[in-house]
């Protein structure tokens, strides 16, 4: 084969090889491209598959949510239906309830049109067809008046209609009561809601009105019964006090005569029993007045310290029988004069101190007065009554202030009483705006205290001790009671003394001889009495003034002079009396001091009260229809240098006044023909016609509940005394109005025992 053919074949093979290689390379490239494409397609497929899965899950979720929403929608519809059914049921029940109640219920809209109303509300209009939903409130008012369904009294229809419409327009509508034509009473209560609607209630209060009318009728009957009871008690008071005046008065006079021991016992028993009965009567009457709220206070100026002193003097006989000391501790820097009801304050003090004496078998009873000034000239006072008596168990303390209560045990059943004293005291203190309290230890004693705020009736200058000290500097006090020594030490210290004290006469005599400027000794002491001590002090050369303290200062006389006593002072000792006596001792004094210079409660040792009076007898007219009371009065004033003319009734008293003008008149209130008040008015008229000076008239009354104080003063009387009469009270009243030129012989009116204390 030629060479040319071979090269062509080689060329062809080479070309074919190149073509195959090129095809292989192309195939390889396409394979790689296909592989890459497949890889991308696979990745895309995976992504797509993942998206499909996500979408499927979302689709399932949406489908689930759609199904849930479909279920919830169904539930909501069911709940809505159920709620609607319940609302309908509740509305039906509410309406049924509103229809059941007897009170009317209605609702008006903002245009005052009736929206709904129950049958009770509609029945108020007696079946008027015009009253239905849509009618306005003014139209309802008009129909009520026109149809005569409401009782408007004497008020005109237009006035009533306008007043009711004005009420409806108020921001706060006050309830109103209407009386209907059939004697029913309806109370309208209207309230406006926030949206402007008006809710109206018509309450049927017919039974309430009728019950209130029954209560008013019963109250009227009760008040009438209470007035009858008060009148009965007042009359019983008069009927009891009139004979008791004879019993107590005669027994009192009998005790002043010469009696054997047995006779004196009988007389004193009669007197004490009568006075006990009067205390019971007073308690019952006072409690009745307090219960009926008829007790009123009568403020007047009074001396508190002297009031306490007078109460203690009344309790002195009972205290002496038991050997009990009565002591006063009155704050030296307090005023003594205040404005209050002295009678009621005296009653409070008598109840508290009387109880203290009654329940104390040994030891002492102390009344302590402290306080401090307040605004407006007032003083806040704290008054306590302390005793060393039987005390009160802790579980019984609150019990004692109740009515008719006593601490009921075997120890105090022997103590008599109504059990009203502390209850009355508590109510009186509350009426005065004060408070009362008690502290007690069983077997050791009690302390009753109360507080009062009272106006003062004196200035600070008047309370300064009127003492001219001179050379007085030191004082010696002898008393077996520590508390009494303490009180005297305080009183003397305020006056500038340096005070030493002893508890017995022996201790005083055992002291070194010292030049004292003043000596004060108690009379009754265990080992040596005050008279014996004074004698011994004088015998050893003691020249200082010696003051003797005794509960019966008038019973010493020459014995005191013989013992060297300068003056005898009344126990309990008023600080004013002590100030005055020390002031007199600090100045030159005549050997015999005039009677008028002696302070109250002090007895001069030379007995000036025994001097015969110089001057005419005082003329007294006594109007009294009871012969026993005439006898008692006559005996009480006998020996006083008075001339007494008796009148049996008010008419005779006026005639006696015309015929002979007296210096003073004692006028009984309850008398036949003309009572004391009418007689007093007639006498005052006669005085006014003649231009004469008014004669002092003192009423004598046995009534205790009728508020005689105001009626008596209104009738023209000056004072009044309550029966049974007391000799001391009559003597004090006579002495107060002793005319010029007349003289009295006043006996010792203190209720003191035969033996000095």
FIBAFI-392087 format. One line per 3 residues: for each residue z, y, x of C-alpha. Coordinates in nm, 2 decimals, padded with zeros to 4 digits. Layout:
N
Z:Y:X | ... $
This chain:
757
00.00:00.00:00.00 | -00.09:00.33:00.14 | 00.19:00.56:00.27 $
00.12:00.82:00.01 | 00.22:00.59:-00.27 | 00.55:00.51:-00.10 $
00.66:00.87:-00.06 | 00.58:00.95:-00.41 | 00.79:00.67:-00.52 $
01.07:00.77:-00.30 | 01.02:01.12:-00.43 | 01.03:00.99:-00.78 $
01.33:00.78:-00.71 | 01.50:01.07:-00.55 | 01.41:01.29:-00.84 $
01.53:01.02:-01.08 | 01.84:00.99:-00.88 | 01.89:01.36:-00.88 $
01.81:01.36:-01.25 | 02.06:01.08:-01.30 | 02.32:01.25:-01.09 $
02.25:01.57:-01.28 | 02.28:01.38:-01.60 | 02.60:01.21:-01.49 $
02.73:01.55:-01.38 | 02.63:01.69:-01.72 | 02.78:01.39:-01.89 $
03.09:01.42:-01.69 | 03.11:01.79:-01.77 | 03.04:01.72:-02.13 $
03.30:01.44:-02.12 | 03.55:01.68:-01.97 | 03.45:01.94:-02.23 $
03.48:01.68:-02.50 | 03.81:01.57:-02.36 | 03.93:01.93:-02.36 $
03.80:01.99:-02.70 | 03.97:01.67:-02.82 | 04.29:01.78:-02.65 $
04.27:02.12:-02.82 | 04.18:01.95:-03.15 | 04.47:01.72:-03.11 $
04.71:02.01:-03.04 | 04.57:02.20:-03.33 | 04.60:01.89:-03.54 $
04.96:01.85:-03.44 | 05.03:02.22:-03.52 | 04.85:02.18:-03.85 $
05.04:01.86:-03.92 | 05.37:02.04:-03.84 | 05.27:02.33:-04.07 $
05.18:02.09:-04.33 | 05.52:01.92:-04.30 | 05.69:02.27:-04.32 $
05.48:02.37:-04.61 | 05.56:02.04:-04.78 | 05.93:02.10:-04.72 $
05.90:02.45:-04.85 | 05.71:02.33:-05.15 | 05.98:02.07:-05.21 $
06.24:02.35:-05.18 | 06.05:02.57:-05.41 | 06.01:02.29:-05.65 $
06.39:02.22:-05.63 | 06.47:02.58:-05.67 | 06.24:02.60:-05.97 $
06.41:02.30:-06.12 | 06.75:02.45:-06.05 | 06.65:02.79:-06.20 $
06.52:02.60:-06.49 | 06.85:02.42:-06.53 | 07.05:02.75:-06.48 $
06.84:02.92:-06.73 | 06.91:02.64:-06.97 | 07.29:02.67:-06.88 $
07.28:03.05:-06.93 | 07.12:03.01:-07.26 | 07.38:02.75:-07.35 $
07.66:02.97:-07.22 | 07.52:03.27:-07.40 | 07.50:03.07:-07.72 $
07.85:02.95:-07.67 | 07.98:03.30:-07.59 | 07.80:03.43:-07.89 $
07.96:03.16:-08.11 | 08.30:03.24:-07.97 | 08.25:03.61:-08.02 $
08.16:03.55:-08.38 | 08.46:03.32:-08.42 | 08.69:03.58:-08.26 $
08.55:03.85:-08.47 | 08.59:03.64:-08.78 | 08.95:03.56:-08.68 $
09.02:03.92:-08.61 | 08.88:04.03:-08.93 | 09.07:03.75:-09.12 $
09.39:03.87:-08.94 | 09.32:04.23:-09.04 | 09.26:04.12:-09.39 $
09.58:03.92:-09.40 | 09.82:04.20:-09.29 | 09.97:04.42:-09.55 $
09.90:04.74:-09.35 | 09.57:04.92:-09.38 | 09.31:04.93:-09.09 $
09.00:05.13:-09.07 | 08.75:05.26:-08.82 | 08.56:05.59:-08.84 $
08.27:05.69:-08.62 | 08.23:06.01:-08.43 | 08.08:06.17:-08.74 $
08.40:06.09:-08.93 | 08.22:05.83:-09.15 | 08.40:05.51:-09.25 $
08.26:05.22:-09.06 | 08.49:04.93:-09.16 | 08.82:04.89:-09.34 $
09.03:04.60:-09.46 | 09.13:04.53:-09.82 | 09.48:04.68:-09.76 $
09.32:05.01:-09.66 | 09.08:05.00:-09.95 | 09.36:04.92:-10.20 $
09.52:05.25:-10.12 | 09.24:05.41:-10.33 | 09.30:05.20:-10.64 $
08.95:05.05:-10.65 | 08.75:05.37:-10.63 | 08.38:05.28:-10.59 $
08.32:05.60:-10.39 | 08.54:05.47:-10.11 | 08.30:05.25:-09.91 $
08.15:05.24:-09.56 | 07.96:05.56:-09.50 | 08.20:05.79:-09.69 $
08.34:06.07:-09.47 | 08.71:06.14:-09.41 | 08.70:06.49:-09.58 $
08.55:06.32:-09.89 | 08.83:06.07:-09.89 | 09.09:06.35:-09.88 $
08.92:06.52:-10.17 | 08.91:06.21:-10.38 | 09.28:06.14:-10.31 $
09.37:06.48:-10.45 | 09.13:06.48:-10.74 | 09.22:06.13:-10.86 $
09.59:06.20:-10.82 | 09.64:05.91:-10.58 | 09.87:06.10:-10.35 $
10.18:06.30:-10.42 | 10.13:06.64:-10.26 | 10.45:06.79:-10.41 $
10.45:07.16:-10.47 | 10.18:07.22:-10.21 | 09.84:07.34:-10.34 $
09.54:07.09:-10.33 | 09.34:07.32:-10.10 | 09.63:07.39:-09.87 $
09.71:07.02:-09.85 | 09.34:06.93:-09.79 | 09.31:07.20:-09.51 $
09.63:07.08:-09.35 | 09.52:06.72:-09.34 | 09.18:06.81:-09.20 $
09.34:07.03:-08.93 | 09.56:06.74:-08.84 | 09.26:06.51:-08.81 $
09.10:06.75:-08.56 | 09.39:06.77:-08.32 | 09.37:06.62:-07.98 $
09.70:06.43:-08.03 | 09.74:06.34:-08.40 | 10.10:06.31:-08.51 $
10.19:06.04:-08.76 | 10.24:06.15:-09.12 | 10.39:05.98:-09.42 $
10.23:06.01:-09.77 | 10.38:05.92:-10.10 | 10.13:05.75:-10.33 $
10.11:05.77:-10.71 | 10.28:05.42:-10.75 | 10.59:05.51:-10.55 $
10.46:05.35:-10.23 | 10.50:05.52:-09.90 | 10.23:05.50:-09.63 $
10.26:05.61:-09.27 | 09.92:05.71:-09.12 | 09.88:05.66:-08.75 $
09.54:05.78:-08.62 | 09.41:05.76:-08.26 | 09.07:05.88:-08.13 $
08.89:05.64:-07.89 | 08.70:05.75:-07.58 | 08.36:05.71:-07.75 $
08.46:05.94:-08.03 | 08.55:05.67:-08.29 | 08.87:05.71:-08.49 $
09.10:05.41:-08.55 | 09.33:05.46:-08.85 | 09.64:05.25:-08.94 $
09.80:05.29:-09.28 | 10.15:05.13:-09.25 | 10.33:05.04:-09.57 $
10.68:05.17:-09.51 | 10.80:05.15:-09.87 | 11.08:04.91:-09.79 $
11.18:05.11:-09.49 | 11.21:05.43:-09.70 | 11.40:05.25:-09.97 $
11.63:05.10:-09.70 | 11.69:05.44:-09.55 | 11.77:05.58:-09.90 $
12.02:05.30:-09.94 | 12.17:05.38:-09.60 | 12.20:05.75:-09.70 $
12.37:05.65:-10.01 | 12.60:05.41:-09.83 | 12.66:05.68:-09.56 $
12.75:05.93:-09.84 | 12.99:05.67:-09.98 | 13.14:05.60:-09.63 $
13.18:05.97:-09.57 | 13.35:06.01:-09.90 | 13.57:05.72:-09.82 $
13.64:05.87:-09.48 | 13.73:06.20:-09.64 | 13.95:06.02:-09.88 $
14.11:05.83:-09.60 | 14.16:06.16:-09.40 | 14.31:06.32:-09.71 $
14.53:06.02:-09.77 | 14.65:06.02:-09.41 | 14.71:06.39:-09.42 $
14.91:06.36:-09.74 | 15.09:06.06:-09.61 | 15.17:06.26:-09.29 $
15.32:06.53:-09.51 | 15.51:06.29:-09.72 | 15.65:06.11:-09.42 $
15.72:06.41:-09.20 | 15.90:06.59:-09.48 | 16.19:06.34:-09.50 $
16.16:06.26:-09.13 | 16.24:06.63:-09.07 | 16.57:06.57:-09.24 $
16.64:06.24:-09.06 | 16.55:06.36:-08.71 | 16.69:06.71:-08.76 $
17.02:06.60:-08.89 | 17.05:06.33:-08.63 | 16.98:06.59:-08.37 $
17.25:06.82:-08.51 | 17.49:06.53:-08.55 | 17.45:06.45:-08.17 $
17.57:06.81:-08.10 | 17.90:06.75:-08.27 | 18.22:06.58:-08.15 $
18.16:06.21:-08.20 | 18.32:05.89:-08.08 | 18.11:05.68:-07.84 $
18.02:05.44:-08.13 | 17.93:05.73:-08.36 | 17.72:05.89:-08.09 $
17.54:05.56:-08.04 | 17.45:05.54:-08.41 | 17.33:05.90:-08.42 $
17.12:05.87:-08.11 | 16.97:05.55:-08.24 | 16.87:05.72:-08.56 $
16.72:06.01:-08.37 | 16.53:05.79:-08.12 | 16.40:05.56:-08.40 $
16.28:05.86:-08.60 | 16.10:06.01:-08.30 | 15.94:05.67:-08.22 $
15.81:05.65:-08.58 | 15.67:06.00:-08.54 | 15.49:05.90:-08.22 $
15.33:05.61:-08.41 | 15.23:05.84:-08.69 | 15.08:06.09:-08.45 $
14.88:05.81:-08.27 | 14.73:05.68:-08.59 | 14.64:06.03:-08.71 $
14.49:06.14:-08.38 | 14.29:05.82:-08.36 | 14.16:05.87:-08.71 $
14.05:06.22:-08.62 | 13.88:06.10:-08.30 | 13.71:05.81:-08.49 $
13.58:06.05:-08.75 | 13.47:06.30:-08.47 | 13.68:06.57:-08.64 $
13.90:06.65:-08.35 | 13.82:06.98:-08.19 | 13.95:07.16:-07.88 $
14.12:07.50:-07.90 | 14.11:07.66:-07.55 | 14.38:07.91:-07.47 $
14.56:08.03:-07.15 | 14.85:07.81:-07.04 | 15.07:07.73:-06.74 $
14.99:07.38:-06.62 | 15.29:07.35:-06.40 | 15.53:07.46:-06.68 $
15.36:07.23:-06.92 | 15.42:06.94:-06.69 | 15.78:07.05:-06.65 $
15.83:07.07:-07.03 | 15.69:06.72:-07.07 | 15.92:06.58:-06.80 $
16.22:06.75:-06.97 | 16.13:06.56:-07.29 | 16.11:06.23:-07.09 $
16.43:06.31:-06.90 | 16.68:06.13:-07.13 | 16.48:05.80:-07.12 $
16.45:05.83:-06.74 | 16.82:05.90:-06.70 | 16.91:05.59:-06.90 $
16.72:05.38:-06.64 | 16.82:05.58:-06.34 | 16.45:05.68:-06.28 $
16.37:05.99:-06.08 | 16.10:06.23:-06.23 | 15.92:06.41:-05.95 $
15.65:06.68:-05.93 | 15.41:06.74:-05.64 | 15.20:07.04:-05.74 $
14.96:07.16:-05.47 | 15.11:07.48:-05.33 | 14.77:07.65:-05.30 $
14.66:07.58:-05.66 | 14.69:07.83:-05.94 | 14.92:07.73:-06.22 $
14.75:07.92:-06.51 | 14.43:07.78:-06.66 | 14.23:07.81:-06.98 $
14.22:07.48:-07.18 | 14.37:07.32:-07.49 | 14.74:07.32:-07.40 $
14.83:07.09:-07.69 | 14.58:06.82:-07.60 | 14.66:06.84:-07.23 $
15.03:06.81:-07.31 | 14.94:06.51:-07.52 | 14.75:06.35:-07.23 $
15.04:06.41:-06.99 | 15.29:06.29:-07.24 | 15.10:05.96:-07.29 $
15.05:05.89:-06.92 | 15.40:06.00:-06.81 | 15.56:05.84:-07.11 $
15.39:05.51:-07.03 | 15.50:05.54:-06.67 | 15.86:05.59:-06.77 $
15.85:05.31:-07.03 | 15.71:05.05:-06.79 | 15.93:05.15:-06.49 $
16.26:04.99:-06.47 | 16.37:05.14:-06.13 | 16.24:05.38:-05.87 $
16.06:05.69:-05.97 | 15.77:05.85:-06.16 | 15.57:06.11:-05.98 $
15.31:06.34:-06.11 | 15.08:06.48:-05.84 | 14.84:06.78:-05.90 $
14.57:06.86:-05.65 | 14.23:07.03:-05.67 | 13.99:07.27:-05.53 $
13.80:07.58:-05.65 | 13.45:07.55:-05.80 | 13.18:07.79:-05.89 $
13.22:08.05:-06.17 | 13.60:08.08:-06.14 | 13.66:07.71:-06.22 $
13.89:07.47:-06.06 | 13.84:07.09:-06.04 | 14.18:06.94:-06.09 $
14.30:06.59:-06.00 | 14.62:06.49:-06.18 | 14.77:06.15:-06.11 $
15.08:05.98:-06.25 | 15.23:05.73:-06.01 | 15.51:05.49:-06.09 $
15.70:05.20:-05.94 | 15.69:05.00:-06.25 | 15.58:04.65:-06.35 $
15.21:04.71:-06.26 | 14.90:04.57:-06.43 | 14.73:04.24:-06.34 $
14.38:04.30:-06.19 | 14.21:04.11:-06.48 | 14.38:04.33:-06.74 $
14.31:04.68:-06.60 | 14.00:04.74:-06.80 | 14.17:04.60:-07.11 $
14.43:04.87:-07.14 | 14.19:05.15:-07.25 | 14.09:04.96:-07.57 $
14.22:05.04:-07.91 | 14.55:04.88:-08.01 | 14.56:04.70:-07.68 $
14.85:04.63:-07.45 | 14.87:04.40:-07.15 | 15.00:04.10:-07.34 $
15.24:03.90:-07.14 | 15.61:03.80:-07.15 | 15.71:04.10:-06.93 $
15.59:04.38:-07.16 | 15.63:04.23:-07.51 | 15.97:04.41:-07.52 $
15.79:04.75:-07.48 | 15.71:04.89:-07.82 | 15.40:05.09:-07.91 $
15.08:05.10:-08.11 | 14.85:05.04:-07.81 | 14.66:05.36:-07.91 $
14.80:05.60:-07.65 | 14.57:05.52:-07.36 | 14.27:05.49:-07.59 $
14.34:05.84:-07.73 | 14.40:05.97:-07.38 | 14.07:05.83:-07.26 $
13.88:05.99:-07.55 | 14.05:06.33:-07.52 | 13.97:06.34:-07.15 $
13.61:06.25:-07.22 | 13.60:06.52:-07.49 | 13.71:06.77:-07.22 $
13.44:06.66:-06.99 | 13.67:06.48:-06.75 | 13.72:06.12:-06.62 $
14.01:05.88:-06.61 | 14.09:05.60:-06.37 | 14.37:05.36:-06.29 $
14.48:05.18:-05.98 | 14.76:04.92:-06.00 | 14.92:04.64:-05.81 $
15.11:04.39:-06.03 | 15.48:04.41:-05.96 | 15.46:04.72:-05.75 $
15.34:05.00:-05.98 | 15.05:05.19:-06.12 | 14.87:05.51:-06.07 $
14.68:05.67:-06.36 | 14.46:05.97:-06.27 | 14.23:06.20:-06.45 $
14.01:06.49:-06.35 | 13.94:06.81:-06.54 | 13.74:07.12:-06.46 $
13.91:07.43:-06.61 | 13.87:07.81:-06.58 | 14.16:07.98:-06.40 $
14.37:08.25:-06.57 | 14.51:08.42:-06.26 | 14.39:08.56:-05.93 $
14.48:08.46:-05.58 | 14.72:08.75:-05.54 | 14.93:08.63:-05.84 $
14.97:08.29:-05.67 | 15.13:08.44:-05.35 | 15.50:08.33:-05.34 $
15.70:08.65:-05.43 | 15.94:08.59:-05.14 | 16.11:08.86:-04.93 $
16.21:08.65:-04.64 | 16.46:08.88:-04.46 | 16.64:08.67:-04.20 $
16.57:08.33:-04.36 | 16.42:08.10:-04.11 | 16.56:07.74:-04.13 $
16.63:07.52:-04.43 | 16.81:07.18:-04.48 | 16.70:06.94:-04.76 $
16.93:06.66:-04.86 | 16.78:06.40:-05.11 | 16.79:06.02:-05.11 $
16.43:06.01:-05.24 | 16.17:06.04:-04.96 | 15.90:06.17:-05.19 $
16.13:06.44:-05.33 | 16.22:06.55:-04.97 | 15.85:06.56:-04.89 $
15.77:06.79:-05.19 | 16.05:07.03:-05.10 | 15.95:07.04:-04.74 $
15.60:07.14:-04.84 | 15.72:07.40:-05.08 | 15.96:07.55:-04.83 $
15.71:07.53:-04.54 | 15.46:07.75:-04.74 | 15.74:08.01:-04.77 $
15.78:08.02:-04.39 | 16.08:07.79:-04.34 | 16.14:07.54:-04.06 $
16.26:07.24:-04.26 | 16.50:06.96:-04.17 | 16.58:06.68:-04.41 $
16.84:06.41:-04.46 | 16.85:06.12:-04.69 | 17.22:06.13:-04.77 $
17.53:06.35:-04.76 | 17.68:06.15:-04.48 | 17.37:06.20:-04.27 $
17.38:06.57:-04.33 | 17.75:06.59:-04.23 | 17.68:06.38:-03.92 $
17.43:06.64:-03.79 | 17.56:06.89:-03.53 | 17.68:07.21:-03.69 $
17.37:07.44:-03.71 | 17.34:07.78:-03.87 | 17.10:07.71:-04.15 $
16.96:07.99:-04.36 | 16.92:07.77:-04.68 | 17.05:07.44:-04.80 $
16.90:07.24:-05.09 | 17.07:06.93:-05.21 | 17.02:06.68:-05.49 $
17.32:06.62:-05.72 | 17.28:06.25:-05.78 | 17.29:06.05:-05.45 $
17.42:05.70:-05.38 | 17.71:05.76:-05.14 | 17.81:06.12:-05.21 $
17.70:06.36:-05.49 | 17.58:06.71:-05.43 | 17.91:06.88:-05.53 $
18.11:06.68:-05.29 | 17.86:06.75:-05.01 | 17.88:07.12:-05.08 $
18.26:07.12:-05.07 | 18.25:06.94:-04.73 | 17.99:07.18:-04.59 $
18.19:07.48:-04.70 | 18.51:07.33:-04.55 | 18.35:07.31:-04.21 $
18.24:07.67:-04.22 | 17.88:07.65:-04.36 | 17.80:07.99:-04.51 $
17.43:07.94:-04.60 | 17.33:07.96:-04.97 | 17.34:07.61:-05.13 $
17.10:07.53:-05.41 | 17.19:07.22:-05.62 | 16.91:07.03:-05.80 $
17.01:06.86:-06.13 | 16.84:06.74:-06.45 | 17.12:06.90:-06.65 $
17.19:07.24:-06.48 | 17.40:07.37:-06.76 | 17.67:07.10:-06.73 $
17.84:07.22:-06.41 | 18.00:07.55:-06.48 | 18.32:07.62:-06.28 $
18.28:07.29:-06.08 | 17.97:07.44:-05.91 | 18.16:07.77:-05.83 $
18.45:07.57:-05.69 | 18.21:07.36:-05.47 | 18.05:07.68:-05.33 $
17.71:07.63:-05.50 | 17.50:07.94:-05.51 | 17.28:07.83:-05.80 $
17.19:07.52:-05.99 | 16.81:07.45:-06.04 | 16.65:07.24:-06.31 $
16.48:06.91:-06.20 | 16.19:06.86:-06.19 | 16.17:07.18:-05.99 $
15.90:07.43:-06.06 | 15.78:07.60:-05.74 | 15.78:07.93:-05.92 $
16.15:07.89:-05.99 | 16.22:07.80:-05.63 | 16.02:08.10:-05.51 $
16.21:08.33:-05.74 | 16.55:08.19:-05.65 | 16.48:08.21:-05.27 $
16.35:08.56:-05.31 | 16.67:08.66:-05.48 | 16.87:08.49:-05.21 $
16.68:08.69:-04.95 | 16.79:09.03:-05.10 | 17.14:09.18:-05.18 $
17.24:09.03:-05.51 | 17.52:09.14:-05.75 | 17.80:08.89:-05.79 $
17.70:08.83:-06.16 | 17.33:08.84:-06.21 | 17.20:08.93:-06.56 $
17.08:08.65:-06.78 | 16.73:08.78:-06.80 | 16.69:08.76:-06.42 $
16.74:08.39:-06.40 | 16.42:08.20:-06.37 | 16.33:07.95:-06.64 $
16.50:07.62:-06.56 | 16.77:07.77:-06.34 | 17.13:07.81:-06.44 $
17.35:08.07:-06.27 | 17.68:07.93:-06.18 | 17.88:08.20:-06.36 $
17.73:08.09:-06.70 | 17.59:08.41:-06.83 | 17.46:08.23:-07.14 $
17.81:08.20:-07.27 | 17.86:08.58:-07.30 | 17.88:08.70:-07.66 $
17.58:08.89:-07.79 | 17.59:09.26:-07.84 | 17.39:09.39:-08.13 $
17.31:09.32:-08.50 | 17.21:08.98:-08.64 | 16.84:08.91:-08.67 $
16.72:08.88:-09.03 | 16.51:08.57:-09.10 | 16.33:08.47:-09.42 $
16.27:08.10:-09.45 | 16.04:07.97:-09.73 | 16.10:07.60:-09.78 $
16.10:07.41:-10.11 | 16.28:07.10:-09.97 | 16.66:07.13:-09.99 $
16.72:06.89:-09.71 | 16.48:07.09:-09.48 | 16.66:07.41:-09.58 $
16.99:07.25:-09.47 | 16.84:07.13:-09.14 | 16.69:07.47:-09.07 $
17.01:07.65:-09.15 | 17.21:07.42:-08.93 | 16.97:07.46:-08.64 $
16.99:07.84:-08.64 | 17.37:07.85:-08.70 | 17.56:08.01:-08.42 $
17.25:08.21:-08.31 | 17.37:08.54:-08.47 | 17.10:08.53:-08.73 $
17.10:08.60:-09.11 | 16.89:08.35:-09.30 | 16.75:08.40:-09.66 $
16.59:08.10:-09.82 | 16.30:08.11:-10.07 | 16.21:07.79:-10.27 $
15.84:07.87:-10.29 | 15.58:08.12:-10.19 | 15.63:08.34:-10.49 $
16.00:08.38:-10.41 | 15.91:08.45:-10.05 | 15.69:08.74:-10.15 $
15.96:08.88:-10.38 | 16.22:08.84:-10.11 | 15.99:09.03:-09.87 $
15.96:09.31:-10.12 | 16.33:09.34:-10.17 | 16.44:09.32:-09.81 $
16.21:09.33:-09.52 | 16.30:09.06:-09.27 | 16.25:09.06:-08.89 $
16.07:08.73:-08.90 | 15.95:08.47:-09.15 | 15.93:08.10:-09.13 $
15.68:07.98:-09.39 | 15.64:07.63:-09.52 | 15.27:07.55:-09.60 $
15.30:07.31:-09.90 | 15.51:07.46:-10.17 | 15.49:07.47:-10.56 $
15.37:07.77:-10.76 | 15.23:07.95:-10.44 | 15.17:07.78:-10.11 $
15.25:07.93:-09.77 | 14.90:08.05:-09.70 | 14.87:08.24:-10.03 $
15.22:08.39:-09.98 | 15.12:08.50:-09.63 | 14.80:08.67:-09.76 $
15.01:08.85:-10.03 | 15.26:08.97:-09.77 | 14.99:09.09:-09.54 $
14.83:09.28:-09.83 | 15.17:09.45:-09.90 | 15.20:09.55:-09.54 $
14.85:09.69:-09.54 | 14.92:09.90:-09.85 | 15.24:10.04:-09.70 $
15.11:10.08:-09.35 | 15.40:09.88:-09.21 | 15.39:09.69:-08.89 $
15.31:09.32:-08.95 | 15.62:09.09:-08.96 | 15.58:08.78:-08.74 $
15.52:08.48:-08.96 | 15.55:08.12:-08.82 | 15.42:07.84:-09.04 $
15.61:07.52:-09.09 | 15.38:07.23:-09.16 | 15.40:06.86:-09.21 $
15.02:06.82:-09.22 | 14.87:06.69:-08.90 | 14.50:06.62:-08.98 $
14.36:06.91:-09.17 | 14.30:07.15:-08.89 | 14.58:07.37:-09.00 $
14.57:07.58:-08.68 | 14.25:07.76:-08.78 | 14.34:07.78:-09.15 $
14.69:07.91:-09.07 | 14.56:08.18:-08.83 | 14.29:08.28:-09.09 $
14.56:08.32:-09.35 | 14.74:08.58:-09.13 | 15.01:08.37:-08.97 $
15.10:08.42:-08.61 | 15.21:08.07:-08.50 | 15.29:07.73:-08.65 $
15.54:07.45:-08.58 | 15.49:07.09:-08.69 | 15.76:06.90:-08.86 $
16.00:06.75:-08.78 | 16.14:07.08:-08.64 | 16.29:07.10:-08.30 $
16.59:07.32:-08.23 | 16.45:07.43:-07.90 | 16.11:07.53:-08.06 $
16.28:07.73:-08.33 | 16.51:07.91:-08.08 | 16.21:07.99:-07.86 $
16.02:08.13:-08.15 | 16.32:08.34:-08.26 | 16.38:08.47:-07.91 $
16.01:08.56:-07.87 | 16.02:08.80:-08.17 | 16.38:08.93:-08.13 $
16.36:09.29:-08.26 | 16.51:09.59:-08.07 | 16.87:09.64:-08.15 $
16.93:09.27:-08.24 | 17.10:09.01:-08.02 | 17.10:08.63:-08.01 $
17.34:08.37:-07.90 | 17.11:08.09:-07.79 | 17.28:07.75:-07.73 $
17.16:07.51:-07.47 | 16.86:07.35:-07.64 | 16.78:07.10:-07.37 $
16.81:06.74:-07.47 | 17.04:06.65:-07.19 | 17.29:06.37:-07.18 $
17.67:06.44:-07.15 | 17.69:06.35:-06.79 | 17.50:06.56:-06.54 $
17.22:06.41:-06.33 $
